[in-house]
Amino acid sequence: MAISNVITYGYIRGRWYAFTDSTSAYEGVTKYGGNAQSLRYSKPVGAIIDDTTLINQGFWPDTLADAPGVTGSALVEPPYNPITRTITPKTPDGTTLLEEEMDGDSGGGGAGGGGFNPPPDPGVAGRRSSGLFIAGTNILQSEVNANLGANMGDAVYWEERLKNAENPNDVLFSMTYKMGGSPQGQGQGNPWVGKLQSGQYKMNEGNTWAQDHSTGSGATDVYIQRDAAGNPIGVQEGTDWATQFKEGNWNPGDFQTDRQKSDAAAWKTKHDLNATQNLSGTELTNKLAQIQARYDKMLNA
């Protein structure tokens, strides 16, 4: 059963942030490379909390800086209220998101269904499989078993979680997050999360992960979509992403930050693909030259 929106807290780059609900909190830790296992409804005790920067989904910054004076593992692991295990509460639309359960903490929303309770991990060689692919997806079970972190489940465990999920893309994100290099999983820079966001990993039916994240906090994001070999085949853009490229919204040389350069490159990829798919001969050559000239102008005054 759906529940009303509840303020949710997440640990990102050495600082606790408050969010309007668990959905935006999950999107926040994903966007900024935070700790997905830190998500909780109850307010962290004894911690300084930023309750302004990310509370409004419509005005999120492109990047978040590390908290002043925080270094090393403390950028990932909260120094207060250590995480003991994860549970999966119901969100307002019925999907499941990660939230931690704290020692001696009775606050927070109800779990609503089974939590993150993987079987004992015998090591990569002993992890279970039930077939070639995770059922309902194009994801090889052997790839999942080979890359999941220790005690993060196996192909059969994630297949079972996926089977009855109301939002399977959330489950796929949790799985690929835990295929990252650190013990608790990794979002930013994780190639397996990248495969999900680019559509290389996907459900056989329904939306891709990127299609499910093109509004709200994802409205200004863009994801290059790729085939199984990694070749670009399209662009999945947020509802507001293209606004920055309209005439009058930019001047030559405006695209200078890493994020802006990445967006400009995605714009070029989008238009190059469209031209290649629809034009040929001299017309194609001229169009590609026009695209290149506009792209150069974005980067250089």
C-alpha positions as CSV (number, residue, x, y, z in Angstrom):
1,M,0.0,0.0,0.0
2,A,1.3,3.4,-0.9
3,I,2.3,5.8,1.9
4,S,2.4,9.6,2.0
5,N,5.6,11.5,1.3
6,V,8.0,11.4,4.3
7,I,11.2,13.5,4.7
8,T,14.1,11.2,3.9
9,Y,17.8,11.6,4.7
10,G,20.8,10.5,2.7
11,Y,24.6,10.6,3.2
12,I,26.5,12.2,0.3
13,R,30.1,13.2,0.1
14,G,30.6,13.6,3.9
15,R,27.3,15.3,4.7
16,W,23.7,14.3,5.5
17,Y,21.1,15.8,3.2
18,A,17.3,16.0,3.6
19,F,14.9,15.2,0.8
20,T,11.2,15.6,0.4
21,D,10.6,11.9,0.0
22,S,12.4,8.6,-0.5
23,T,12.1,8.7,-4.3
24,S,14.0,12.0,-4.6
25,A,16.5,10.8,-1.9
26,Y,17.3,7.7,-4.0
27,E,17.7,9.9,-7.1
28,G,19.9,12.3,-5.1
29,V,22.4,9.7,-3.9
30,T,22.5,8.2,-7.4
31,K,23.1,11.6,-9.1
32,Y,25.9,12.7,-6.7
33,G,27.5,9.3,-6.0
34,G,26.2,9.1,-2.4
35,N,25.7,6.1,-0.1
36,A,22.4,4.4,-1.2
37,Q,22.5,2.3,2.0
38,S,22.4,5.3,4.2
39,L,18.8,6.3,3.2
40,R,16.5,6.6,6.2
41,Y,13.3,8.2,7.3
42,S,14.4,9.0,10.9
43,K,16.6,12.0,11.4
44,P,20.3,11.2,12.1
45,V,21.2,11.8,15.7
46,G,24.0,14.2,16.5
47,A,24.7,15.1,12.8
48,I,24.6,18.4,11.0
49,I,22.0,18.1,8.3
50,D,21.7,20.2,5.1
51,D,18.0,20.7,4.9
52,T,17.9,23.3,2.1
53,T,20.2,22.3,-0.9
54,L,18.3,19.2,-2.1
55,I,14.9,19.6,-0.5
56,N,13.5,21.0,-3.8
57,Q,13.9,18.7,-6.8
58,G,13.5,21.5,-9.3
59,F,16.7,23.4,-8.3
60,W,19.4,20.8,-7.8
61,P,23.0,21.9,-8.5
62,D,25.1,20.1,-11.2
63,T,27.6,18.8,-8.6
64,L,28.1,18.7,-4.9
65,A,31.4,19.5,-3.2
66,D,32.9,17.3,-0.4
67,A,31.9,18.4,3.0
68,P,34.7,20.7,4.4
69,G,37.2,18.8,6.4
70,V,35.9,15.4,5.5
71,T,38.3,13.0,3.8
72,G,38.8,9.3,3.0
73,S,36.1,6.7,3.9
74,A,34.2,9.3,5.9
75,L,33.0,10.8,2.6
76,V,31.1,7.5,2.0
77,E,30.4,6.1,5.5
78,P,28.4,8.2,8.0
79,P,30.4,8.8,11.2
80,Y,27.2,8.7,13.2
81,N,24.6,5.9,13.6
82,P,26.5,3.1,11.7
83,I,24.4,1.2,9.2
84,T,23.5,-2.3,10.3
85,R,21.4,-3.7,7.5
86,T,19.2,-2.4,4.7
87,I,15.4,-2.7,4.3
88,T,13.1,-1.8,1.4
89,P,10.2,0.5,2.4
90,K,7.3,1.2,0.1
91,T,7.4,4.6,-1.6
92,P,4.3,6.6,-2.5
93,D,4.0,5.0,-5.9
94,G,4.5,1.5,-4.5
95,T,8.1,1.0,-5.7
96,T,10.8,-0.2,-3.3
97,L,13.9,1.9,-2.3
98,L,16.8,1.2,0.0
99,E,16.6,2.5,3.6
100,E,18.9,1.5,6.5
101,E,17.7,0.1,9.8
102,M,19.6,1.5,12.7
103,D,20.6,-0.1,16.0
104,G,18.2,0.9,18.7
105,D,16.2,3.2,16.3
106,S,12.5,2.6,16.2
107,G,11.8,5.7,14.0
108,G,11.2,5.7,10.3
109,G,8.7,4.2,7.9
110,G,7.7,0.6,7.8
111,A,9.5,-2.0,5.7
112,G,6.6,-3.2,3.7
113,G,7.9,-6.5,2.4
114,G,11.2,-8.4,2.5
115,G,14.4,-6.5,3.1
116,F,18.0,-6.9,1.7
117,N,18.7,-10.4,3.1
118,P,21.0,-12.2,0.6
119,P,22.1,-15.8,1.2
120,P,25.5,-16.6,2.7
121,D,28.2,-15.8,0.1
122,P,30.3,-18.8,-0.8
123,G,32.5,-16.7,-3.2
124,V,32.2,-16.1,-6.9
125,A,32.7,-19.7,-7.9
126,G,29.9,-20.9,-5.6
127,R,27.2,-18.4,-6.4
128,R,23.9,-19.8,-7.8
129,S,22.6,-19.4,-11.3
130,S,19.3,-20.6,-12.8
131,G,20.0,-20.0,-16.5
132,L,21.8,-17.8,-19.0
133,F,20.1,-14.5,-18.3
134,I,18.4,-12.9,-15.3
135,A,14.8,-13.8,-16.1
136,G,13.0,-10.9,-18.0
137,T,16.2,-9.1,-18.8
138,N,19.1,-9.2,-21.2
139,I,21.6,-9.4,-18.3
140,L,23.9,-12.4,-18.1
141,Q,23.8,-14.2,-14.8
142,S,27.5,-15.1,-15.1
143,E,28.3,-11.4,-15.3
144,V,26.2,-10.6,-12.3
145,N,27.8,-13.4,-10.2
146,A,31.3,-12.4,-11.3
147,N,31.0,-8.8,-10.3
148,L,28.7,-8.5,-7.3
149,G,30.5,-7.4,-4.1
150,A,30.9,-9.8,-1.2
151,N,27.7,-10.6,0.6
152,M,25.6,-8.7,-2.0
153,G,23.6,-11.8,-3.2
154,D,23.9,-13.8,-6.4
155,A,22.0,-14.1,-9.7
156,V,19.2,-16.2,-8.3
157,Y,18.7,-13.8,-5.4
158,W,18.4,-10.8,-7.6
159,E,16.2,-12.7,-10.1
160,E,13.8,-13.5,-7.2
161,R,13.7,-9.8,-6.1
162,L,13.0,-8.8,-9.7
163,K,10.2,-11.3,-10.2
164,N,7.6,-9.5,-8.1
165,A,9.0,-5.9,-8.2
166,E,6.5,-3.1,-9.0
167,N,9.4,-1.1,-10.4
168,P,11.9,-3.5,-11.8
169,N,14.3,-0.7,-12.8
170,D,14.8,0.2,-9.2
171,V,15.8,-3.4,-8.5
172,L,18.2,-3.4,-11.4
173,F,19.8,-0.2,-10.1
174,S,20.2,-1.7,-6.7
175,M,21.8,-4.8,-8.3
176,T,24.2,-2.9,-10.5
177,Y,25.1,-0.5,-7.7
178,K,26.2,-3.5,-5.7
179,M,28.4,-4.7,-8.6
180,G,30.6,-1.6,-7.9
181,G,34.0,-1.8,-6.4
182,S,33.5,-0.7,-2.8
183,P,32.0,-3.0,-0.1
184,Q,28.7,-1.1,0.1
185,G,28.4,-0.6,-3.7
186,Q,29.1,2.3,-6.0
187,G,27.1,4.6,-8.2
188,Q,29.3,7.3,-9.8
189,G,31.9,5.7,-12.0
190,N,30.4,2.2,-11.7
191,P,30.5,0.6,-15.2
192,W,27.5,-1.7,-14.4
193,V,25.3,1.2,-13.4
194,G,26.5,2.9,-16.6
195,K,25.3,-0.1,-18.6
196,L,21.8,0.2,-17.0
197,Q,21.7,4.0,-17.6
198,S,22.7,3.5,-21.2
199,G,20.2,0.8,-21.9
200,Q,22.8,-2.0,-22.4
201,Y,21.2,-3.6,-19.3
202,K,17.4,-3.5,-19.5
203,M,14.2,-5.3,-19.0
204,N,12.9,-7.2,-22.1
205,E,9.6,-5.3,-21.8
206,G,8.7,-1.9,-20.6
207,N,10.8,1.3,-20.0
208,T,14.5,1.4,-19.7
209,W,16.0,2.9,-16.6
210,A,16.7,6.2,-18.4
211,Q,13.1,6.5,-19.6
212,D,11.9,6.1,-16.0
213,H,14.2,9.0,-14.9
214,S,13.5,11.8,-17.4
215,T,11.4,14.0,-15.1
216,G,11.8,15.4,-11.6
217,S,15.4,15.5,-10.5
218,G,16.3,13.9,-13.9
219,A,14.7,16.6,-16.0
220,T,18.0,18.2,-16.8
221,D,20.0,14.9,-17.3
222,V,20.8,13.0,-20.4
223,Y,22.0,9.5,-21.1
224,I,23.6,8.2,-24.3
225,Q,21.8,4.9,-25.2
226,R,24.1,2.2,-26.5
227,D,23.8,-1.2,-28.2
228,A,25.3,-4.4,-26.7
229,A,28.7,-3.6,-28.2
230,G,28.7,-0.1,-26.6
231,N,28.0,1.9,-29.8
232,P,25.8,5.0,-29.4
233,I,22.3,4.4,-30.9
234,G,20.3,7.3,-29.4
235,V,19.9,9.8,-26.6
236,Q,17.4,9.6,-23.7
237,E,17.1,13.2,-22.4
238,G,15.3,14.7,-19.5
239,T,12.2,16.9,-20.2
240,D,14.2,20.1,-19.6
241,W,17.6,19.1,-20.9
242,A,17.4,20.6,-24.4
243,T,16.4,24.0,-23.2
244,Q,20.0,25.1,-22.7
245,F,20.7,24.6,-26.4
246,K,18.0,26.8,-27.8
247,E,18.9,30.0,-29.6
248,G,19.2,32.9,-27.2
249,N,20.0,30.6,-24.2
250,W,23.7,30.5,-24.8
251,N,26.6,32.4,-26.2
252,P,29.8,31.1,-27.9
253,G,32.1,29.6,-25.3
254,D,29.5,29.2,-22.6
255,F,29.9,25.4,-22.2
256,Q,33.0,25.4,-19.9
257,T,32.3,23.2,-16.9
258,D,32.7,19.4,-17.1
259,R,28.9,19.0,-16.9
260,Q,28.4,21.6,-19.7
261,K,31.0,20.0,-21.9
262,S,29.4,16.6,-21.4
263,D,26.0,17.9,-22.3
264,A,27.4,19.6,-25.4
265,A,29.0,16.3,-26.4
266,A,25.7,14.5,-25.9
267,W,24.0,17.2,-28.0
268,K,26.5,16.5,-30.8
269,T,26.0,12.7,-30.5
270,K,22.2,13.2,-30.7
271,H,22.3,15.2,-33.9
272,D,25.1,13.2,-35.5
273,L,23.1,10.0,-35.0
274,N,19.9,11.7,-36.4
275,A,21.7,12.9,-39.4
276,T,23.4,9.6,-40.1
277,Q,20.2,7.7,-39.8
278,N,18.2,10.0,-42.1
279,L,20.6,11.5,-44.6
280,S,23.2,10.4,-47.1
281,G,25.8,11.7,-49.5
282,T,26.5,15.4,-49.8
283,E,23.5,16.2,-47.7
284,L,24.9,14.1,-44.8
285,T,28.4,15.6,-45.1
286,N,27.1,19.1,-45.0
287,K,24.8,18.4,-42.1
288,L,27.6,16.8,-40.0
289,A,29.8,19.9,-40.8
290,Q,27.1,22.2,-39.5
291,I,26.7,20.2,-36.3
292,Q,30.4,20.2,-35.7
293,A,30.6,24.0,-36.3
294,R,27.8,24.6,-33.8
295,Y,29.4,22.2,-31.3
296,D,32.8,24.0,-31.6
297,K,31.0,27.3,-31.1
298,M,29.5,26.1,-27.8
299,L,33.0,25.4,-26.5
300,N,35.0,28.3,-27.9
301,A,34.2,32.0,-27.8
